[in-house]
């Protein structure tokens, strides 16, 4: 495709990023524009928890939906070109990373080879506030079999804009009204095997799964989000990754859920014990952290947010030096550093006592109050 046509598609994608605040619709429209420039046969575009980088909301078109659990398990178990190790907003290909020997990839060797996949273009969408998603484009034979440097350059040029757009979509979920999902039926728990086969689930799971991944009424809901946290647990057990098997996912309206995976105890066969995935409403501390990330708050602004959430007044927050976390003076491991792998936070050294100034907001409010009192005194007639 000519440079003029590529620039035109890039402009259309930029317009979509400005105008759309629904993450699923945005991804579908952007993929349609990318297809005008790059040929691909299948794709997987996941939103991720910005802190743990675990997938939570997939948009995918894969050759065999019945193999989805195996696909997700192998994706998390493959170290080569894993999205957690890629450079932010930079497209890389499997053929490039493997130097032509695709069998170095566990995912390709165990599954994708049978589907005729000849190359995968991958890009992770990350900024200083967290990881917001990753995109894989598959090519199955055809001419050419591999993604070209031009294809990689085009995807890389979209990285920063797509990252900002996805973060804006997540920020928009904190505005509006809550959905009417009934939680009175009890907890949501899914039981999976070590191969991520769904063994059992509680009745409440159906409603939550359909909200997380829209499904036809006549079809059974696909527990894709549960597959992702369970696959992360397997990856941690095998030493591929160290992040917890946890992901926060948007349900509907302003509601967010937290999915966690853990092994059930089995004395006979510990490695073959079932995996329990719980789905529960997000905790207030996790919701604050997520909001601070999506809103792009600075370190100081995040500290003020936690102070106000604890019920402190503007005057009280002005007398405190640094940001605090949900349970005290230590902030959560969040976007206060470059990413989730940054060095831990250490408390500041004690400072000498000094005269503290009132917070700017209080000073402004005080000045405005005195100004209005002056105006009122001037316009009020004497008794």
SULVEN-V188177 format. One record per pair of residues at least 24 apart in sequence whose C-alpha atoms are under 7 Angstrom apart, sorted by sequence separation. I is the first residue (numbers start at 1). J is the second residue. D is the distance in whole Angstrom. If there is no record, write none. Layout:
i-><I/I>
j-><J/J>
d-><D/D>
This chain:
i-><9/95/116/117/257/258/299/80/94/116/256/257/93/94/119/121/256/78/93/94/118/119/78/93/118/119/233/78/92/93/91/92/229/6/91/92/132/196/229/230/74/75/91/229/74/90/89/125/132/89/132/1/88/89/88/89/126/299/319/86/88/125/212/211/318/83/211/285/318/293/315/315/230/289/315/314/83/226/92/91/91/91/90/89/90/89/89/179/178/179/178/177/178/179/176/177/178/53/176/194/51/175/50/51/173/174/194/50/173/193/194/49/50/192/193/48/49/191/192/48/191/192/47/48/191/47/190/191/46/47/189/190/46/189/190/45/46/189/45/188/189/44/45/188/44/188/43/44/43/42/43/42/40/41/42/40/41/40/41/38/171/171/170/171/70/168/69/167/69/23/17/23/21/22/17/21/21/57/72/76/57/72/76/69/73/77/72/76/79/77/129/129/57/56/55/56/55/54/54/54/52/56/52/54/55/56/57/54/56/52/52/49/49/130/129/128/130/128/128/51/51>
j-><33/119/140/141/281/282/323/105/119/141/281/282/119/120/145/147/282/105/120/121/145/146/106/121/146/147/261/107/121/122/121/122/259/37/122/123/163/227/260/261/106/107/123/261/107/123/123/159/166/124/167/37/124/125/125/126/163/336/356/124/126/163/251/251/358/124/252/326/359/335/358/359/275/334/362/362/134/277/152/152/155/156/156/156/159/159/160/252/252/253/253/253/254/255/253/254/255/131/254/272/130/254/130/131/253/254/274/131/254/274/275/131/132/274/275/131/132/274/275/132/275/276/132/133/276/133/276/277/133/134/276/277/134/277/278/134/135/278/135/278/279/135/136/279/136/280/136/137/137/137/138/138/137/138/139/138/139/139/140/151/291/294/294/295/195/294/196/294/197/166/162/169/168/169/165/169/172/212/227/231/213/228/232/227/231/235/231/235/240/240/293/296/225/225/225/228/228/228/229/232/243/247/244/246/247/248/249/247/249/246/247/247/248/335/335/335/339/338/339/334/340>
d-><6/6/5/7/5/5/7/6/6/6/6/5/7/5/7/7/6/6/5/7/6/5/5/4/7/7/6/6/6/6/7/5/7/7/5/7/7/6/6/5/7/6/5/6/5/6/6/6/7/6/7/7/6/5/6/6/6/6/7/7/5/5/6/6/6/6/7/5/5/7/7/6/7/7/7/7/7/6/7/5/6/5/5/6/7/4/6/6/7/5/5/5/5/7/6/6/6/6/6/6/6/6/4/7/6/5/6/4/5/5/7/7/5/6/6/7/7/6/5/5/6/6/6/5/5/4/6/6/5/7/7/5/6/6/7/6/7/5/4/6/6/6/6/5/5/7/5/7/5/6/6/5/6/6/7/6/5/5/6/6/7/5/6/6/7/7/6/5/7/6/7/6/7/6/5/5/7/7/7/6/7/7/6/6/5/5/7/6/6/6/5/7/6/5/7/7/6/7/7/7/6/6/7/7/7/7/7/6/5/7/7/5/6/6/5/6/6/5/6/7/6>
